[in-house]
Amino acid sequence: MDFEEILAKCGHSSRYQFLLLALYGYLMVVVSMHYFSQNVISFVPDHWCYHEQLENRSWAEIEAIYSVFEKPSCTRLERIDESGGNHTVSSERCSRWIYKYDFGYRSMNTELNWVCDEAYKPRVGQSLFFVGSVCGTLVFGLLGDRIGRIKALILANWCGFLGDFSTIFATNLVSFSLSRFVSGLAADANSYLMYILILEYVSPSLRNVGLNTVLGSFYCLGLIGASWLAVWVGHWRLFLACSSVPLLLVTLFYFLVQESAQWLVTRNDIDGAIRRLQRVAKINRRQVADDDFISFRNYCQEHYRKEAKEAEQTSVRLLDMLKTPRMRSTAIKLLLIFIIITPCYNTIARNVEGLGISPFVMFSLNALTLPPSGYLQGLLQDKIGRKATSVSWMTITGLFAAAAGLVIAQGSNRSVLLLVGLTLAARFGVSIADGASSQFSTELIPTCVRGRGVAVVHVAGFAASFLSPYILHLGTYFKPAPSIILGLLFLSGAYVCLLLPETRNRKLPMSLAEGEEFGRGEGIFDFLTKLRRRGSNATEVAHQLSTKTVEEDTLMTKAQKS
């Protein structure tokens, strides 16, 4: 009796699985607030260089005065002509600004005056955040395979709290950058370890629809909560204090979530795996015979204990994935997918300023796309498979992103409504593409190196995210360039996904040997053939049922006549 069979007896769509989804929902709320806190604390409202003659002016008058200059936010005036004629520009740099606060919210940039010549400082902090995420993902991925998923998850969220809370006391670039680096250590690792646990404990049907619906819904609540919490407290330091404390509550997961039984099996701790499965059965109120656990023990001893002993001698490493041709090919393709999709996601998801509406409103609108995208992703993965979902939505999102870029290229003549609509459509699509490719990739990595494998591909994605600002910067030379690049990246990602085997309704690989054999002989377009076959089978069944109904009606009519 293998793991999937014993888990089905213990329950893979019952009380414990719904508890996992509920805890994952809470985690998504606090993780989304943590991940996008950098954006929220660094919003820059409309601003102009201070002049004493502007103190009693309306916002419209101030904007009209500065609108004639090439850089209205950073131009210092020596004298303002009251008649509205020629204003005298000062040769000195601006050192004080007038801010038109959105909803009265005072961001870090406005308090520290990190605008104009010092606008680079928040970007340095953001860069250090991504550097921290690269280091943290590697470290906690390694810890996840060494000390367990739960302990590594808790440690990651402690780092997130420490980094965000210490940012409150930052007053200069050095302290700000260090605190953002510590905060970045938690990014991604504080969520994907729980994601791995859920993948290993729930049924494929609940994994597809339930997991992605919870992810989208609660991530949405986190984003909306982050934006309007900032508005409610009115200050970036208070916002960080309120958003960082909930990360500490993840510590309680240690008492509520069972360690990965599959991971324990790969660590040669079969007794520990059986104890976790027994607890799952108890929570689910299932009666599982001792003979079933004995059968599972024998299966593990036969199939995995030998490999575990070899692992102690040869120290099975992540690099062992590269020793065999098919696993090596799969690993390279997974790296390429994350290198492509992660910078695209960060470019689109964080672009909430300069669209003609308040960034708080845009944040909320972006968030509202997540529940339907999460539900649709799960539904599509269940109906047409992981591969078809990833390929199709990478292609569609590339078209949306390109269209939004073309609207931006129109400059002041652009339609704000059309731009916001296309941006939201791209946000909707990139959520599906990112989520589908993430689950697709996670399922292809064998359990024995899944923690480290997922960590490495996420690190590659975060490293590639450094290119996001430069992609946007190309728009200063050729405005359609960012949209063209995003479109090409999405199409390239769709092609790479075509080269991977489907994982839907298949036993996921636990060992490297199983990973090497997984999907052998499957063509890149076999998933389309299977979809057509399923469609034709469904049509044939419907036709047979219809024919049978007509025959029964005919017999009844004859019987009545006779």
C-alpha positions in Angstrom: 0.0 0.0 0.0 1.7 3.2 -1.2 1.3 6.7 0.3 -1.6 7.8 -1.8 -3.6 4.7 -0.8 -3.0 5.0 2.9 -3.7 8.8 2.8 -7.0 8.0 1.1 -7.9 5.7 4.0 -6.9 8.4 6.5 -8.9 11.0 4.6 -7.5 13.3 1.9 -10.6 15.6 1.6 -11.9 15.8 5.1 -11.6 17.8 8.3 -7.8 18.0 8.5 -7.5 19.1 4.9 -10.0 21.9 5.5 -8.1 22.9 8.6 -4.9 23.1 6.4 -6.8 25.3 3.9 -8.1 27.6 6.6 -4.6 28.0 8.0 -3.2 28.6 4.5 -5.9 31.3 4.1 -4.6 33.1 7.2 -1.1 32.7 5.9 -2.0 34.2 2.6 -3.4 37.3 4.3 -0.3 38.1 6.3 2.1 37.0 3.6 0.5 39.3 1.0 0.6 42.2 3.4 4.3 41.4 4.1 5.3 41.0 0.4 3.7 44.2 -0.8 4.5 46.3 2.3 7.4 47.8 0.4 5.0 49.3 -2.2 2.6 50.6 0.4 5.2 52.4 2.6 6.8 54.0 -0.5 3.8 55.4 -2.4 4.7 58.8 -3.8 1.7 61.2 -4.1 1.7 64.2 -6.4 4.3 66.7 -5.1 5.8 70.1 -5.9 8.7 72.1 -4.6 7.7 74.2 -1.6 7.5 78.0 -2.0 6.0 80.4 0.6 3.8 82.0 -2.0 2.0 78.7 -2.5 0.8 78.2 1.1 -2.8 79.4 0.5 -3.1 78.1 -3.1 -5.4 75.3 -4.2 -4.1 72.1 -5.6 -5.3 73.1 -9.1 -3.5 76.4 -8.9 -0.2 74.8 -7.7 -0.4 72.2 -10.5 -1.1 74.9 -13.1 2.0 76.9 -12.0 4.3 73.9 -12.2 2.8 72.3 -15.3 4.8 74.5 -17.7 8.1 73.0 -16.5 9.6 69.7 -17.7 10.1 68.3 -14.2 7.3 69.9 -12.2 7.9 67.8 -9.0 11.6 68.7 -8.7 11.7 72.3 -10.0 12.5 75.0 -7.4 11.1 78.5 -8.1 12.8 81.6 -6.8 9.9 83.9 -7.5 6.3 83.2 -8.6 4.6 85.8 -10.8 1.3 86.6 -9.3 -0.1 87.6 -12.7 0.6 84.1 -13.9 3.2 85.2 -16.4 6.9 84.3 -16.1 8.1 82.4 -13.0 11.7 82.6 -12.0 13.5 79.2 -11.6 16.0 78.9 -8.8 19.4 77.4 -9.4 19.3 75.6 -6.1 18.0 72.2 -5.6 14.6 71.6 -3.9 14.9 70.5 -0.3 11.2 70.8 0.8 8.1 69.7 -0.9 4.3 70.2 -0.8 2.6 66.8 -0.9 -0.9 66.1 -2.0 -1.5 63.1 0.2 -3.8 60.3 -1.0 -6.4 59.8 1.6 -4.1 61.6 4.1 -1.6 58.8 4.2 2.0 59.8 4.9 4.4 57.3 3.3 8.1 56.8 4.1 9.1 58.7 1.0 7.1 61.8 2.0 8.3 61.7 5.6 12.0 61.3 4.7 11.7 63.3 1.5 13.0 60.5 -0.6 11.9 62.0 -3.9 13.6 63.7 -6.9 17.4 63.3 -6.4 16.9 60.9 -3.5 14.2 58.8 -5.2 16.8 56.0 -5.7 16.9 55.2 -2.0 13.6 53.2 -1.8 14.7 51.3 -4.9 17.9 50.3 -3.1 15.8 49.0 -0.2 13.7 47.1 -2.7 16.8 45.6 -4.3 18.1 44.5 -0.9 14.6 43.0 -0.2 15.0 40.8 -3.3 18.6 39.9 -2.3 17.2 38.8 1.0 14.6 36.7 -0.7 17.2 35.0 -2.8 19.2 34.1 0.3 16.2 33.2 2.4 14.6 31.0 -0.2 17.8 29.0 -0.5 18.4 28.8 3.3 14.8 27.9 4.3 14.4 25.5 1.3 17.5 23.7 2.6 16.1 23.8 6.2 12.8 22.5 4.9 14.5 19.3 3.7 16.7 19.0 6.8 14.6 20.0 9.9 11.1 19.8 8.4 8.6 22.0 6.6 6.9 23.4 9.7 10.0 24.5 11.6 11.4 26.2 8.5 8.1 27.9 7.9 8.0 29.3 11.4 11.6 30.5 11.2 10.9 32.3 7.9 7.9 34.2 9.3 10.0 35.2 12.3 12.5 36.8 9.9 9.6 38.6 8.2 8.4 40.0 11.5 11.9 41.1 12.5 12.6 42.8 9.2 9.3 44.7 9.0 9.3 45.7 12.6 12.9 47.0 12.5 12.0 49.0 9.4 9.8 51.2 11.6 13.0 52.6 13.2 14.9 53.2 10.0 15.9 56.8 9.4 18.6 56.5 6.8 19.5 54.4 3.8 21.8 52.0 5.6 19.3 51.1 8.4 16.5 50.9 5.9 18.4 48.6 3.5 19.5 46.3 6.3 16.0 45.9 7.6 14.6 45.3 4.2 17.2 42.6 3.6 16.1 40.8 6.8 12.4 41.2 5.8 13.2 39.8 2.3 14.6 36.6 3.9 11.0 35.6 4.5 9.7 36.4 1.1 8.3 33.4 -0.7 9.8 30.9 1.8 7.1 32.0 4.4 4.4 30.6 2.1 5.7 28.0 -0.3 6.7 25.6 2.5 3.0 25.5 3.6 2.1 25.1 -0.1 4.3 22.0 -0.3 2.6 20.5 2.8 -0.9 21.0 1.4 0.1 19.4 -1.9 1.3 16.4 -0.1 -1.8 16.0 2.2 -4.8 16.8 0.1 -6.6 15.0 -2.8 -6.0 16.2 -6.4 -9.5 17.5 -6.7 -9.3 19.6 -3.5 -5.8 20.6 -4.4 -6.9 22.0 -7.7 -10.1 24.0 -6.8 -9.9 24.4 -3.1 -6.2 25.3 -2.8 -6.3 27.9 -5.6 -9.6 29.4 -4.5 -8.3 29.8 -0.9 -5.0 31.3 -2.3 -6.8 33.8 -4.5 -9.5 34.8 -2.0 -7.3 35.3 1.0 -4.5 36.9 -0.9 -7.1 39.3 -2.2 -8.1 40.1 1.4 -4.5 40.7 2.3 -4.0 43.1 -0.5 -7.2 45.1 0.2 -6.4 45.0 3.9 -2.9 46.3 3.3 -4.0 49.3 1.3 -6.9 50.4 3.5 -5.1 49.5 6.7 -2.5 52.1 5.6 -5.2 54.6 4.9 -6.9 53.9 8.3 -3.7 54.3 10.4 -2.5 57.1 8.2 1.2 56.6 8.7 3.7 54.1 7.3 5.3 53.3 10.6 2.0 52.4 12.2 1.1 50.3 9.1 4.3 48.2 9.4 3.6 47.7 13.1 0.1 46.4 12.5 1.0 44.3 9.5 4.1 42.6 11.0 2.7 41.3 14.3 0.4 38.7 12.7 3.4 37.0 11.3 4.3 35.9 14.8 1.0 33.9 15.1 2.3 31.5 12.5 4.2 30.0 15.4 1.0 28.3 16.4 1.1 26.2 13.3 3.6 24.0 15.1 0.8 22.7 17.2 -1.9 22.4 14.5 -0.1 21.2 11.3 1.4 17.7 10.9 4.8 17.4 9.5 5.0 16.0 6.0 4.6 12.2 6.1 6.2 11.9 2.7 9.2 13.8 3.8 9.6 11.6 6.9 9.5 8.5 4.7 12.3 9.9 2.5 14.2 10.6 5.8 13.8 6.9 6.7 11.5 7.8 9.6 8.6 5.5 8.7 7.4 5.4 12.3 7.1 9.2 12.4 5.2 9.2 9.1 2.8 6.6 10.4 2.2 8.6 13.6 1.4 11.7 11.5 -1.0 9.7 9.4 -2.7 8.3 12.5 -3.2 11.8 13.8 -4.7 12.8 10.4 -7.0 9.8 10.6 -8.1 10.8 14.1 -8.8 14.4 13.2 -10.8 13.1 10.1 -12.6 10.6 12.4 -11.5 7.7 10.2 -10.9 4.2 11.5 -7.8 2.7 9.7 -6.9 -0.9 10.4 -3.5 -1.7 11.8 -3.0 -4.1 8.9 -3.2 -1.1 6.5 -0.4 0.7 8.3 1.7 -2.5 8.4 1.1 -2.8 4.6 2.2 0.8 4.2 5.3 0.2 6.4 6.2 -2.9 4.2 5.8 -0.8 1.1 8.1 1.9 2.4 10.7 -0.5 3.6 10.7 -2.2 0.2 10.7 0.8 -2.0 12.3 3.7 0.0 14.3 2.4 2.9 17.0 1.0 0.6 17.2 4.4 -1.1 17.3 6.2 2.2 20.3 4.1 3.3 22.0 4.9 0.1 21.3 8.5 0.7 23.1 8.4 4.1 26.1 7.0 2.3 26.1 9.0 -0.9 24.3 12.1 0.5 21.6 12.6 -2.1 21.8 16.2 -3.2 19.8 18.5 -5.3 22.5 18.3 -8.0 21.7 14.6 -8.3 18.7 15.7 -10.4 21.3 16.7 -13.1 23.0 13.3 -13.3 20.3 11.7 -15.4 19.2 13.1 -18.8 15.4 13.4 -18.3 15.6 14.9 -14.8 18.3 17.2 -16.0 16.2 18.4 -18.8 13.2 18.9 -16.5 15.2 20.9 -14.0 16.5 23.2 -16.7 13.0 23.8 -18.0 11.6 24.5 -14.6 14.4 27.1 -14.0 13.5 28.7 -17.3 9.8 28.9 -16.4 10.5 30.7 -13.1 13.1 33.0 -14.7 10.4 34.1 -17.2 7.2 34.2 -15.1 8.5 35.8 -11.9 9.9 39.1 -13.3 6.7 39.3 -15.5 4.6 38.8 -12.4 6.5 41.5 -10.4 6.4 43.9 -13.2 2.7 43.7 -13.6 1.6 43.2 -10.0 3.5 46.1 -8.6 2.6 48.6 -11.3 -0.2 50.5 -9.5 1.2 54.1 -9.8 1.0 56.5 -12.7 -2.2 55.0 -14.1 -4.4 58.0 -13.5 -6.1 56.7 -10.3 -5.1 56.4 -6.7 -2.7 53.6 -6.0 -4.8 52.5 -3.1 -7.8 52.1 -5.4 -5.7 50.3 -8.0 -4.3 48.0 -5.3 -7.9 47.0 -4.3 -8.9 46.6 -8.0 -5.9 44.4 -8.6 -6.8 42.3 -5.5 -10.4 41.8 -6.7 -9.0 39.9 -9.7 -7.4 37.2 -7.5 -10.4 35.2 -6.3 -11.9 34.6 -9.7 -8.4 34.0 -11.2 -7.7 31.5 -8.4 -11.0 29.7 -8.9 -10.7 29.7 -12.6 -7.1 28.3 -12.4 -8.2 25.5 -10.2 -11.2 24.7 -12.4 -9.1 24.7 -15.6 -6.4 22.6 -14.0 -9.0 20.1 -13.0 -10.7 20.1 -16.4 -8.0 20.5 -18.9 -4.8 19.9 -16.8 -1.8 21.8 -15.5 0.0 21.9 -18.9 -2.9 23.3 -20.9 -3.7 25.9 -18.3 -0.1 27.2 -18.1 0.4 27.3 -21.8 -2.9 29.0 -22.7 -2.8 31.7 -20.0 0.9 32.6 -20.6 -0.1 33.3 -24.2 -3.3 35.2 -23.3 -1.5 37.3 -20.6 1.2 38.3 -23.1 -1.4 39.7 -25.4 -3.0 41.7 -22.6 0.3 43.1 -21.4 1.2 44.1 -24.9 -2.1 45.9 -25.4 -1.7 47.8 -22.1 1.8 48.9 -23.2 0.5 50.2 -26.5 -2.1 52.3 -24.6 0.6 53.7 -22.3 2.6 54.7 -25.4 -0.1 57.1 -26.3 1.0 59.4 -23.5 -1.4 62.1 -22.4 -3.9 61.1 -25.0 -4.4 57.7 -23.5 -7.8 56.5 -22.1 -7.5 56.0 -18.3 -10.5 53.6 -18.4 -9.0 51.5 -21.2 -5.6 51.5 -19.5 -7.0 50.4 -16.1 -9.1 47.7 -17.8 -6.2 46.2 -19.7 -3.9 46.4 -16.7 -6.5 44.5 -14.6 -6.9 42.0 -17.4 -3.1 41.5 -17.4 -3.1 41.2 -13.6 -5.9 38.6 -13.9 -4.0 36.6 -16.5 -0.6 36.7 -14.8 -2.2 35.4 -11.6 -3.4 32.3 -13.4 -0.2 31.8 -15.3 2.0 32.2 -12.2 -0.2 30.0 -10.0 -0.6 27.3 -12.7 3.1 27.2 -13.5 4.1 27.2 -9.8 1.9 24.2 -9.0 2.9 22.5 -12.3 6.6 22.8 -11.4 6.2 21.8 -7.8 4.5 18.6 -8.7 7.3 17.6 -11.2 10.0 17.8 -8.5 10.5 14.6 -6.6 9.5 14.6 -2.9 13.1 13.8 -1.7 14.4 17.1 -3.0 11.2 19.1 -3.4 11.9 21.6 -0.7 15.4 22.4 -2.1 14.2 22.1 -5.7 11.3 24.6 -5.2 13.7 26.9 -3.4 16.2 26.9 -6.2 13.7 27.7 -9.0 12.1 30.4 -6.8 15.6 31.9 -6.2 16.2 31.9 -10.0 12.9 33.7 -10.4 13.7 36.3 -7.8 17.2 36.8 -9.2 15.6 37.5 -12.6 13.2 39.9 -11.0 16.1 42.4 -10.8 15.6 42.9 -14.5 12.0 44.2 -14.0 13.0 47.9 -13.3 15.3 47.8 -16.4 12.5 46.4 -18.5 10.4 49.3 -17.5 13.2 51.8 -18.0 13.5 50.8 -21.6 10.2 52.6 -22.1 12.1 55.9 -21.8 13.9 55.1 -25.1 11.1 53.2 -26.9 7.7 53.3 -25.2 6.4 50.0 -26.7 9.6 48.2 -25.6 8.4 46.9 -22.2 5.2 45.5 -23.6 7.0 43.8 -26.5 9.5 42.2 -24.1 6.7 41.0 -21.7 4.8 39.5 -24.7 7.9 37.7 -25.9 8.7 36.4 -22.4 5.2 35.0 -21.9 5.3 33.3 -25.3 8.7 31.8 -24.5 7.3 30.6 -21.2 4.4 29.0 -22.9 6.7 27.1 -25.3 8.9 25.8 -22.4 5.7 24.5 -20.6 4.8 22.6 -23.8 8.0 20.6 -23.3 7.0 19.3 -19.9 4.8 16.2 -19.1 1.3 16.6 -17.7 0.9 15.9 -13.9 -2.9 15.8 -13.7 -4.4 12.7 -12.1 -1.0 11.0 -11.9 1.0 9.7 -9.0 3.7 12.3 -8.2 7.3 11.2 -8.1 8.8 10.7 -4.6 12.3 9.5 -5.5 14.8 10.6 -8.2 14.3 7.3 -10.0 10.6 7.9 -10.2 11.2 11.4 -11.4 13.4 10.1 -14.2 10.7 7.8 -15.4 7.8 10.3 -15.0 6.2 11.2 -18.3 8.5 9.1 -20.4 7.2 8.7 -23.9 4.8 11.6 -23.7 4.7 14.0 -26.6 4.5 17.8 -26.3 1.0 17.9 -27.8 -0.3 14.7 -26.3 -2.4 16.8 -23.8 -4.4 18.2 -26.7 -5.0 14.7 -28.0 -6.3 13.6 -24.6 -8.5 16.7 -24.4 -10.0 15.9 -27.8 -10.5 12.3 -26.8 -12.2 13.3 -23.6 -14.4 15.7 -25.5 -15.3 13.0 -28.0 -16.0 10.5 -25.3 -18.3 12.9 -23.5 -20.1 13.5 -26.8 -20.4 9.8 -27.4 -21.8 9.1 -23.9 -24.3 11.9 -24.3 -25.4 10.6 -27.7 -25.8 7.1 -26.3 -27.9 8.4 -23.4 -30.0 10.3 -25.8 -30.5 7.3 -28.1 -31.4 5.1 -25.2 -34.0 7.6 -24.0 -35.5 7.8 -27.5 -35.7 4.0 -27.7 -37.3 3.8 -24.2 -39.9 6.4 -25.2 -40.6 4.4 -28.4 -41.2 1.2 -26.5 -43.5 2.9 -24.0 -45.5 4.4 -26.9 -45.9 1.0 -28.6 -46.9 -0.6 -25.3 -49.5 2.1 -24.7 -51.0 1.6 -28.2 -51.1 -2.2 -27.8 
